[in-house]
Every structure is written in structure tokens, then in C-alpha cells.
Amino acid sequence: MSLFARRANLIQQINAIKDEQTIEILEETLSFHLHSNDKDITDGLNKYQLQELSGLMEEPAEKDTISEEEFRKLFARWNTR
């Protein structure tokens, strides 16, 4: 699809949006990308912050999860009337 066709498609989609919050999200996203000057989100982080972020990314996603059975046991008292 050509750049012109993609732009026209986006304009049609934007014009069809009725939700103001969605328009605000699009505005914020567009503003960020237009003013980022090819900067990475991590460019403003100091060495410690970058290490913290890297460490968090390397943690397994399941690290702090519990089973459904454990969840039910923890919250059993709220299930009573």
C-alpha cells in the first residue's frame, strides 16, 4: 500500500472515531513521536535506573504469580457472607 493510500486510510479511520478519549490517546502518541527526535525512552535514565530496568526485563514473567488454588485460599474469607 502506498504512503498516500495509508494516510488516506488513517484519515478515514480517525474521522470515524466518536470517542474523545481515543482521540486524546492518538494526539498524545502523535505528539510523542513528532517531538522525540529519534530519542529512545531510556536516553534520560541514569546508569542505576538503566540497570534496574534491564534487571526487571530479565525477570521471568511468572515470578510473582500464584496458582488459582493459592489465590482462592488467600481470599477465602471475602467469599463468606
C-alpha positions in Angstrom: 0.0 0.0 0.0 1.4 3.4 -0.9 2.1 6.1 1.6 -0.7 8.2 0.2 -3.2 5.4 0.5 -2.1 4.7 4.0 -2.5 8.3 5.0 -6.0 8.4 3.4 -6.9 5.2 5.3 -5.7 6.7 8.6 -7.7 9.9 8.0 -10.8 7.9 7.3 -10.3 5.9 10.5 -9.7 9.0 12.6 -12.7 10.7 11.2 -14.9 7.7 12.2 -13.8 7.8 15.8 -16.5 9.0 18.1 -14.8 8.6 21.4 -13.0 11.7 22.7 -10.6 9.6 24.9 -9.4 7.7 21.9 -8.7 10.9 20.0 -6.7 12.2 23.1 -4.6 9.0 23.1 -3.9 9.4 19.4 -2.9 13.1 19.9 -0.5 12.1 22.8 1.0 9.3 20.7 1.5 11.5 17.7 2.9 14.3 19.8 5.4 12.0 21.4 6.6 10.6 18.1 6.8 14.0 16.4 8.9 15.5 19.2 11.0 12.6 20.2 13.8 13.5 17.7 14.7 9.8 17.4 15.4 9.6 21.1 14.9 6.3 22.9 12.8 6.3 26.1 15.9 5.2 28.0 18.0 8.1 26.9 17.1 10.1 30.0 17.8 7.3 32.5 20.9 7.3 34.7 23.2 4.2 35.0 21.3 2.9 38.1 17.9 3.3 36.5 19.0 1.6 33.3 20.4 -1.3 35.3 17.1 -1.6 37.3 15.1 -1.6 34.1 17.4 -4.2 32.5 17.1 -6.4 35.6 13.3 -6.1 35.5 13.2 -7.1 31.9 15.2 -10.2 32.6 13.0 -11.4 35.4 10.7 -14.3 34.5 7.1 -13.1 33.8 5.8 -15.8 36.2 7.9 -14.6 39.1 5.2 -13.1 41.3 2.3 -15.3 40.2 0.4 -17.7 42.3 -1.9 -20.6 41.4 -5.6 -20.2 41.3 -5.8 -22.6 44.3 -3.5 -20.4 46.3 -5.5 -17.3 45.3 -8.7 -18.9 46.5 -7.2 -19.8 49.8 -5.9 -16.2 50.3 -9.2 -14.7 49.6 -11.5 -17.3 51.1 -12.6 -15.1 53.9 -14.0 -12.5 51.5 -16.1 -15.2 49.8 -18.1 -15.8 53.0 -21.3 -13.9 53.9 
